[in-house]
Amino acid sequence: MTDDRSDAAARPARDEASVQPAGSASPDDEAAQPTASDLVGAALGGAARRAGLDPSAEATTGHVVWRAMGGWRGILESVLPGVVFIVTWTLTVDPETGQANLPLSLGLSVGLAAVFTIVRLIQKGPAGAAIGGLIATGAAAALALFTGRGQDNFLWGFATNALYGTAFLVSALVGWSLIGLAVGFLMSEGTAWRRDKRKRRVFFWLAIAWASLFALRLLVQLPLYFSGDVAALGTIKLIMGLPLFAPMVAVTWLAVRALYPRPAR
């Protein structure tokens, strides 16, 4: 049998809650609102998970690096358009004027990138990154055709390196490492890592390392851009692409896994 007195005592509280003004948020509702760090961490963590960089997953370092590069298909999609551009440019350079067939070089490069994207769409694979890359490649090629300078085909790469490098550097300096935000989301600890000095230090230096990679690319490639040496610029860009990206992914993965050791079974 229920106690009528306890039910009567509880009724005013329920009634009071039922007449809470519309549009007003309770403390629980306010606490449930995602913060900016939650949103950034979710975005970065989701991207890392799609790339195979989930510290909670069972995977070897080699497998993680290989998946982050996209396997053979990802490597070919990243490298071949650039190789085609450099080879075509070099083969069509006029020894007397030093000018190459820019439209042909760009047309073959962008055309190959378009073929890769179409194949992904036909096979119904994840084509979001490929489509974004094709749009960026096409925009860079259009700029180079407009100016008539082959080195302008690399301006988009400079812009992305500057953007990413700045983002990683600033996040480290203000104590909100982008690496930490992504890992915090993936490991379901949010921003609790900021209360751990060891994690905070590791995430700081990882962000600095990634910022240094992007800065190094700019420091090496910009002088070649201003000198107009298109073939050398394209070659150096390829060398400083996946060959530097892969070791950085491996170092990041190993450092994060050291912070979150798997429990013994």
Secondary structure, 3 states (H helix, E strand, C coil): CCCHHHHHHHHHHHHHHHCCCCCCCCHHHHHHCCCHHHHHHHHHHHHHHHCCCCCCCCCCHHHHHHHHCCHHHHHHHHHHHHHHHHHHHHHCCCCCCCCCCHHHHHHHHHHHHHHHHHHHHHCCCCCHHHHHHHHHHHHHHHHHHHHCCHHHHHHHHHHHHHHHHHHHHHHHHCCCCHHHHHHHHHCCCCCHHHHCHHHHHHHHHHHHHHHHHHHHHHHHHHHHHHHCCHHHHHHHHHHCCHHHHHHHHHHHHHHHHHHCCCCCC
